[in-house]
């Protein structure tokens, strides 16, 4: 191995590019490894990004990569498949078998959404079915909206979405798992509960039209919010020895420090709210904290 980087950033979305920018501007040599589609690729636009509200996700990445050009930041369109510590450094192996050496790793790989096996869900994901009202709620505000969830996740969305519409139906796809008090509170807020099994989502031209239930009922809806199960897109964090939280994400302290020294996490794969802006923020912070650690080592004493 004759190539040494200060950091290898695994993931080339908003979190990874932000981390690379911070490290690049700190005069660090960085490799960004990226492969596969962005998590928000199905969305027409990313929102709540000051000065870039409504920009398509791919365009944000294009701009980000373009603005990294002045710095010692390199790109590899290949996923890292393994990494191990050797004499205080990391040997990172790529899918093609090549290895590079790094002083640190930032995991910015995001999360993979495991969508329900309901016809129409995958096809409408990001256009008629959404995960976050802060990202997509304004576009469907005041319209006929729906929630696909049960238990505490459903309650969370019930509390949240009344800020965007007063026409709301909760599809729990089975028992709601609500207590009597929770059920009464949801109904008091005008939210209609439907516990029948969801047969399919019906839509056209990338927009939701209705939800079909077991028994034949068809409920017209203009948008549906859901929080599907998530999983890490690779087992690299586990291979490195990172602790994983109950929700499948990587456990970390403030600044993205994981349980493994010199391994950081940024973006959706770590704790906190999942959005483009928070991913950028966590990437910047992880890059700065990592640079601080490297400076401490270099300064000595």
C-alpha positions in Angstrom: 0.0 0.0 0.0 1.7 3.2 -1.2 -1.3 5.6 -1.0 -1.9 7.2 2.4 -5.0 9.4 3.0 -5.7 11.4 6.1 -9.3 10.1 5.8 -11.4 7.8 3.6 -15.0 9.0 3.5 -17.4 6.2 2.8 -20.4 7.8 1.0 -20.6 10.6 -1.5 -23.9 12.2 -0.5 -24.4 15.5 1.4 -22.8 14.2 4.6 -19.8 12.7 2.9 -19.2 15.7 0.7 -19.5 18.1 3.6 -17.0 16.1 5.6 -14.7 16.0 2.6 -15.0 19.8 2.2 -14.2 20.5 5.8 -11.2 18.2 5.7 -10.0 19.5 2.3 -10.1 23.1 3.6 -8.1 21.9 6.6 -5.3 20.9 4.1 -6.0 17.2 4.5 -5.8 14.5 1.8 -9.1 12.8 1.4 -10.6 9.9 -0.6 -14.4 9.8 -1.1 -15.7 6.4 -2.0 -19.2 6.4 -3.4 -21.3 3.9 -5.2 -25.0 3.3 -5.9 -27.9 5.8 -5.9 -28.5 8.5 -3.3 -31.1 7.6 -0.7 -33.2 10.6 -1.7 -32.8 10.0 -5.5 -36.5 9.3 -6.0 -37.4 12.8 -4.8 -37.8 15.5 -7.4 -36.2 18.1 -5.1 -34.6 18.5 -1.7 -36.0 21.1 0.6 -35.2 23.2 3.8 -31.8 24.0 2.4 -31.2 27.7 2.7 -30.2 29.2 -0.7 -30.8 25.8 -2.4 -34.4 25.0 -1.5 -36.0 22.9 -4.2 -32.8 21.7 -5.8 -32.8 18.2 -7.2 -30.7 15.8 -5.1 -28.4 14.9 -8.0 -27.8 18.5 -8.7 -26.8 19.2 -5.1 -24.2 16.4 -5.3 -22.9 17.8 -8.7 -22.4 21.2 -7.2 -20.8 19.8 -4.1 -18.3 17.7 -6.1 -17.6 20.7 -8.3 -16.8 22.9 -5.3 -14.3 20.3 -4.0 -12.1 20.6 -7.0 -9.6 23.1 -5.4 -8.8 20.8 -2.6 -6.8 17.6 -2.2 -10.0 15.5 -2.3 -10.2 12.4 -4.6 -13.1 10.3 -5.7 -13.5 6.6 -6.2 -16.7 5.3 -7.8 -16.5 2.0 -5.9 -17.8 0.8 -2.6 -15.4 -0.1 0.2 -16.1 -3.7 1.3 -13.7 -4.1 4.2 -11.4 -2.2 6.5 -9.1 -3.2 9.3 -6.6 -1.5 11.6 -3.0 -2.2 11.0 -0.4 -0.5 13.2 -2.7 2.4 14.1 -3.9 3.0 10.5 -6.7 1.6 8.5 -6.4 -0.6 5.4 -9.5 0.0 3.3 -10.4 -2.6 0.7 -12.5 -1.9 -2.3 -14.9 -4.1 -4.3 -12.2 -4.6 -7.0 -9.7 -5.8 -4.5 -7.5 -2.7 -4.3 -6.5 -1.4 -0.9 -5.6 2.1 0.4 -4.3 3.2 3.7 -5.9 5.9 5.8 -5.4 7.5 9.2 -9.1 7.7 9.8 -12.5 6.7 8.4 -15.8 8.7 8.2 -18.9 6.5 7.6 -21.3 8.6 5.6 -23.0 5.7 3.8 -26.6 6.6 4.7 -29.3 4.1 5.3 -31.4 1.9 3.0 -35.1 2.1 3.3 -36.8 -1.3 3.5 -40.2 -0.5 2.0 -43.4 -2.5 2.8 -44.4 -5.2 0.4 -47.4 -3.3 -0.7 -48.0 -2.8 -4.4 -47.5 0.8 -5.4 -45.3 1.7 -2.4 -42.0 1.4 -4.1 -43.3 3.1 -7.3 -44.6 6.1 -5.4 -41.8 6.4 -2.9 -40.5 10.0 -3.0 -43.3 11.3 -5.2 -46.6 10.3 -3.6 -45.3 8.5 -0.5 -42.9 10.5 1.8 -41.0 10.0 5.0 -40.7 13.6 6.3 -43.2 16.5 6.3 -40.4 19.0 6.8 -39.0 17.8 3.5 -42.2 17.3 1.5 -45.2 18.6 3.6 -45.5 22.0 2.1 -46.1 20.6 -1.4 -49.2 18.6 -0.2 -50.3 21.0 2.6 -54.1 21.3 3.0 -54.8 18.2 0.9 -56.1 14.8 1.7 -53.2 13.1 3.5 -52.5 9.7 5.1 -50.2 8.0 7.5 -49.0 4.4 7.1 -47.8 3.3 10.5 -48.8 1.8 13.9 -47.8 2.2 17.5 -45.5 5.0 18.6 -44.5 5.9 15.0 -48.2 6.4 14.1 -48.7 8.6 17.2 -45.7 10.7 16.3 -47.0 11.3 12.7 -50.5 12.1 14.1 -49.1 14.8 16.3 -46.9 16.1 13.5 -49.1 16.2 10.4 -52.0 18.1 11.9 -49.8 21.1 11.3 -50.1 20.5 7.5 -53.7 19.3 7.1 -57.0 18.8 8.8 -57.9 15.9 6.5 -55.9 13.0 7.8 -56.4 9.2 7.7 -54.2 6.7 9.6 -53.8 3.4 7.9 -52.3 1.0 10.5 -52.4 -2.1 8.2 -53.6 -4.1 11.2 -54.2 -3.1 14.9 -53.1 0.4 15.7 -51.5 -0.8 19.0 -52.9 2.3 20.7 -54.0 2.6 24.2 -57.6 3.7 24.9 -56.3 7.2 25.8 -54.2 7.5 22.7 -57.0 6.3 20.4 -59.4 8.9 22.0 -56.8 11.7 21.6 -56.2 10.8 17.9 -59.9 10.7 17.1 -60.5 14.0 19.0 -58.1 15.6 16.6 -60.2 14.5 13.7 -57.9 11.8 12.5 -59.8 8.8 11.0 -58.4 5.3 11.9 -58.5 2.5 9.4 -57.1 -0.8 10.7 -57.9 -2.9 7.7 -55.0 -4.4 5.7 -53.7 -2.2 2.9 -54.0 -4.0 -0.4 -52.3 -1.5 -2.6 -51.5 2.2 -3.3 -53.0 3.6 -6.5 -51.4 6.4 -8.4 -50.4 7.8 -11.7 -47.8 10.2 -13.1 -45.8 9.9 -9.8 -48.7 11.0 -7.6 -50.9 9.1 -5.1 -54.6 8.9 -5.9 -56.0 6.4 -3.4 -55.4 3.6 -0.9 -57.2 0.3 -1.5 -58.1 -1.7 1.6 -58.9 -5.3 2.2 -62.6 -5.7 1.8 -62.7 -3.4 -1.2 -62.8 0.1 0.3 -60.9 2.7 -1.8 -59.9 5.8 0.2 -58.9 8.9 -2.0 -55.6 10.4 -0.7 -53.2 12.9 -2.2 -50.1 12.0 -0.2 -49.0 9.4 2.4 -46.3 9.6 5.0 -44.5 6.5 6.4 -41.4 5.5 8.3 -40.2 2.2 6.8 -37.6 0.1 8.5 -34.1 1.1 7.7 -30.8 -0.9 7.4 -27.2 0.0 6.8 -26.2 -0.5 3.2 -23.2 -2.7 4.2 -21.7 -4.5 7.1 -18.6 -2.3 7.1 -19.4 -0.6 10.4 -19.8 -4.0 12.1 -16.5 -5.2 10.5 -14.8 -2.2 12.0 -16.3 -2.9 15.4 -18.8 0.0 15.7 -21.6 -0.3 18.1 -25.0 -0.4 16.5 -28.2 1.1 18.1 -31.5 -0.7 18.3 -32.8 1.2 15.3 -30.0 -0.1 13.1 -27.9 3.1 13.0 -24.4 3.6 14.3 -24.0 4.7 17.9 -22.0 7.9 18.2 -21.1 10.8 20.4 -21.4 14.5 19.6 -19.2 15.2 16.6 -19.7 11.7 15.1 -17.2 9.8 17.3 -18.1 6.1 17.2 -17.1 3.4 19.6 -14.0 2.8 17.5 -11.1 5.4 17.7 -10.6 7.3 14.5 -13.9 6.0 13.0 -16.6 8.7 12.7 -20.1 8.6 11.4 -22.0 11.4 9.6 -25.5 11.7 8.1 -28.4 9.3 8.2 -26.3 6.4 9.4 -25.7 8.1 12.7 -28.0 9.5 15.5 -30.3 12.4 15.1 -32.8 13.8 12.6 -32.5 12.6 9.0 -32.5 15.4 6.5 -30.2 16.9 3.9 -29.3 19.9 6.1 -28.6 17.8 9.2 -26.5 15.4 7.1 -24.4 18.4 5.8 -24.1 19.7 9.4 -23.0 16.4 10.8 -20.5 15.9 8.0 -18.9 19.3 8.6 -18.8 18.6 12.4 -17.3 15.1 11.9 -14.6 16.5 9.6 -13.7 19.3 12.0 -13.5 17.0 15.1 -11.4 14.5 13.1 -9.1 17.2 12.0 -8.8 18.4 15.6 -7.8 14.9 16.6 -5.1 14.7 13.9 -3.7 18.1 14.9 -3.5 17.0 18.5 -1.5 14.0 17.5 0.7 16.0 15.2 1.3 18.7 17.8 2.4 16.2 20.4 3.1 16.9 24.0 
